Amino acid sequence: MPIGNIIQRDVILKPLTTMKTGGAAAFFAEPSSEEEIIGLINFAKENSLPYFVLGNGSNVIADDDGYDGLVIRLGNKMGEICVQDDAQDPEYKFITAQAGCLLSKFGNTAAAEGLEGAEFSCGIPGSVGGAVFMNAGAYGADISDIAVEVRYIEDGQVKVKEVSKDDFGYRTSFFAHEGRIVTGLKARLKKGDIDKINEYVKELREKRTASQPLTVPSCGSTFKRPEGHFAGKLIQDSGLKGFSLDDSGAEVSPKHAGFVVNNGGKAGSKDIKKLIRSIQDKVFADSGVKLECEVRFLGGKEE
Ligand SMILES: Cc1cc2nc3c(=O)[nH]c(=O)nc-3n(C[C@H](O)[C@H](O)[C@H](O)COP(=O)(O)OP(=O)(O)OC[C@H]3O[C@@H](n4cnc5c(N)ncnc54)[C@H](O)[C@@H]3O)c2cc1C
């Protein structure tokens, strides 16, 4: 397959991440099939290039100097979603979504079908593939609660894995492993009361809007929840709510201390990383707790 014609050169990553930072990817492609993904991996191997799979860029900090490799972005060209009956049990339905489908679309589809269990996903700005990789979750539920099967590519082959909770951990999964690319999710959801489901979606959306800085560029929670603590609380207790090192725009959100934001969209990744490091140092000095990044780094060095 002539894969060359879908590969672009020097594509700026900044608009493709919710943090709104990042330089150019030397090579970039948005495949529309699993075959194209395999072709792209082969292209990377043949040219000794590293590759990085990007979803909706809502948990990625792309380096200011860009990425000297191939970014494979799974977006709406692989964004199909469909709902099917569960032939074994009329109380349930399956939703099958390609990796590039937005998670909010997945959650909204479930709600519109009167299916419960995916309400948590409506407000998470990732793709289905990124959500499986990260085991995204909120308000006491996550992907592991609803996933029954995941399609992925490994060693140049499409594989289908029946999954259970054991395949997922806190903000990680079996698929968060070098060389595994998620291409689709099949979830099983129970039929419920559509009005109650929509009411719950609305309630969660309102909670999010009230507590999170959703109008400022960010990656959501910057740090993982440390065992026995909340990252935001530790940061706040260290007096860092609203803190910034300089006027770069990199700032601890005054609304939610767990979010590092790019105020005004003018900061670079280096400013964000510098702030992250300084938060980690201060919190460690004050509490002895090491804050580990939940955000992932594309290119450059992890700070
Ligand atoms: C305002 C805001 C609120 C948020 N709230 C939440 C929340 O409540 N809960 C939560 O869990 N997260 C939350 N997040 C973080 C983020 O939305 C999730 O982590 C989401 O699952 C990331 O999906 P993505 O498609 O954007 O992945 P990306 O950011 O594009 O990538 C994240 C990681 O997944 C890998 N990846 C992406 N797609 C694939 C694939 N198809 N196959 C293999 N690897 C892949 C990437 O290589 C990268 O390492 C929030 C972010 C923002 C900006």
The ligand as an SDF file (V2000), in Angstrom:
LIG
                    3D

 53 58  0  0  0  0  0  0  0  0999 V2000
   -9.9490   19.4500   31.0430 C   0  0  0  0  0  0  0  0  0  0  0  0
   -9.4900   18.0280   31.1650 C   0  0  0  0  0  0  0  0  0  0  0  0
  -10.1520   17.1580   32.0170 C   0  0  0  0  0  0  0  0  0  0  0  0
   -9.7440   15.8260   32.1320 C   0  0  0  0  0  0  0  0  0  0  0  0
  -10.4230   15.0060   32.9780 N   0  0  0  0  0  0  0  0  0  0  0  0
  -10.0500   13.7190   33.0680 C   0  0  0  0  0  0  0  0  0  0  0  0
  -10.7650   12.8200   33.9330 C   0  0  0  0  0  0  0  0  0  0  0  0
  -11.7400   13.1800   34.5720 O   0  0  0  0  0  0  0  0  0  0  0  0
  -10.3270   11.5510   34.0010 N   0  0  0  0  0  0  0  0  0  0  0  0
   -9.2570   11.0940   33.2970 C   0  0  0  0  0  0  0  0  0  0  0  0
   -8.9230    9.9100   33.3970 O   0  0  0  0  0  0  0  0  0  0  0  0
   -8.5660   11.9140   32.4840 N   0  0  0  0  0  0  0  0  0  0  0  0
   -8.9430   13.2000   32.3470 C   0  0  0  0  0  0  0  0  0  0  0  0
   -8.2330   14.0350   31.5240 N   0  0  0  0  0  0  0  0  0  0  0  0
   -7.0340   13.5380   30.8310 C   0  0  0  0  0  0  0  0  0  0  0  0
   -7.2910   12.9290   29.4450 C   0  0  0  0  0  0  0  0  0  0  0  0
   -8.4710   13.4450   28.8530 O   0  0  0  0  0  0  0  0  0  0  0  0
   -7.3580   11.3950   29.5130 C   0  0  0  0  0  0  0  0  0  0  0  0
   -6.1590   10.8540   30.0030 O   0  0  0  0  0  0  0  0  0  0  0  0
   -7.6610   10.7690   28.1300 C   0  0  0  0  0  0  0  0  0  0  0  0
   -7.9160    9.4080   28.2960 O   0  0  0  0  0  0  0  0  0  0  0  0
   -6.5090   10.9330   27.1480 C   0  0  0  0  0  0  0  0  0  0  0  0
   -6.9900   10.5550   25.8680 O   0  0  0  0  0  0  0  0  0  0  0  0
   -6.3670   11.1930   24.5560 P   0  0  0  0  0  0  0  0  0  0  0  0
   -7.0190   10.5510   23.3970 O   0  0  0  0  0  0  0  0  0  0  0  0
   -6.4250   12.6660   24.6080 O   0  0  0  0  0  0  0  0  0  0  0  0
   -4.8890   10.6800   24.6680 O   0  0  0  0  0  0  0  0  0  0  0  0
   -3.5420   11.4660   24.3340 P   0  0  0  0  0  0  0  0  0  0  0  0
   -3.4030   12.6190   25.2650 O   0  0  0  0  0  0  0  0  0  0  0  0
   -3.4830   11.7670   22.8900 O   0  0  0  0  0  0  0  0  0  0  0  0
   -2.4740   10.3540   24.7130 O   0  0  0  0  0  0  0  0  0  0  0  0
   -2.3110    9.9350   26.0550 C   0  0  0  0  0  0  0  0  0  0  0  0
   -1.4280    8.6860   26.0630 C   0  0  0  0  0  0  0  0  0  0  0  0
   -2.1650    7.6390   25.4420 O   0  0  0  0  0  0  0  0  0  0  0  0
   -1.4260    7.1160   24.3250 C   0  0  0  0  0  0  0  0  0  0  0  0
   -2.4250    6.7940   23.3110 N   0  0  0  0  0  0  0  0  0  0  0  0
   -3.4060    7.5960   22.8290 C   0  0  0  0  0  0  0  0  0  0  0  0
   -4.1630    6.9290   21.9540 N   0  0  0  0  0  0  0  0  0  0  0  0
   -3.6470    5.6740   21.8600 C   0  0  0  0  0  0  0  0  0  0  0  0
   -3.9730    4.5200   21.1170 C   0  0  0  0  0  0  0  0  0  0  0  0
   -5.0190    4.4820   20.2750 N   0  0  0  0  0  0  0  0  0  0  0  0
   -3.2210    3.4050   21.2710 N   0  0  0  0  0  0  0  0  0  0  0  0
   -2.1530    3.4060   22.1170 C   0  0  0  0  0  0  0  0  0  0  0  0
   -1.7850    4.4890   22.8500 N   0  0  0  0  0  0  0  0  0  0  0  0
   -2.5300    5.5930   22.7260 C   0  0  0  0  0  0  0  0  0  0  0  0
   -0.4720    8.2240   23.9070 C   0  0  0  0  0  0  0  0  0  0  0  0
    0.6650    7.6940   23.2620 O   0  0  0  0  0  0  0  0  0  0  0  0
   -0.1490    8.8540   25.2580 C   0  0  0  0  0  0  0  0  0  0  0  0
    0.8820    8.1430   25.9040 O   0  0  0  0  0  0  0  0  0  0  0  0
   -8.6280   15.3630   31.3900 C   0  0  0  0  0  0  0  0  0  0  0  0
   -7.9610   16.2430   30.5160 C   0  0  0  0  0  0  0  0  0  0  0  0
   -8.3990   17.5520   30.3980 C   0  0  0  0  0  0  0  0  0  0  0  0
   -7.6820   18.4740   29.4480 C   0  0  0  0  0  0  0  0  0  0  0  0
  1  2  1  0
  2  3  1  0
  2 52  2  0
  3  4  2  0
  4  5  1  0
  4 50  1  0
  5  6  2  0
  6  7  1  0
  6 13  1  0
  7  8  2  0
  7  9  1  0
  9 10  1  0
 10 11  2  0
 10 12  1  0
 12 13  2  0
 13 14  1  0
 14 15  1  0
 14 50  1  0
 15 16  1  0
 16 17  1  0
 16 18  1  0
 18 19  1  0
 18 20  1  0
 20 21  1  0
 20 22  1  0
 22 23  1  0
 23 24  1  0
 24 25  2  0
 24 26  1  0
 24 27  1  0
 27 28  1  0
 28 29  2  0
 28 30  1  0
 28 31  1  0
 31 32  1  0
 32 33  1  0
 33 34  1  0
 33 48  1  0
 34 35  1  0
 35 36  1  0
 35 46  1  0
 36 37  1  0
 36 45  1  0
 37 38  2  0
 38 39  1  0
 39 40  1  0
 39 45  2  0
 40 41  1  0
 40 42  2  0
 42 43  1  0
 43 44  2  0
 44 45  1  0
 46 47  1  0
 46 48  1  0
 48 49  1  0
 50 51  2  0
 51 52  1  0
 52 53  1  0
M  END
$$$$
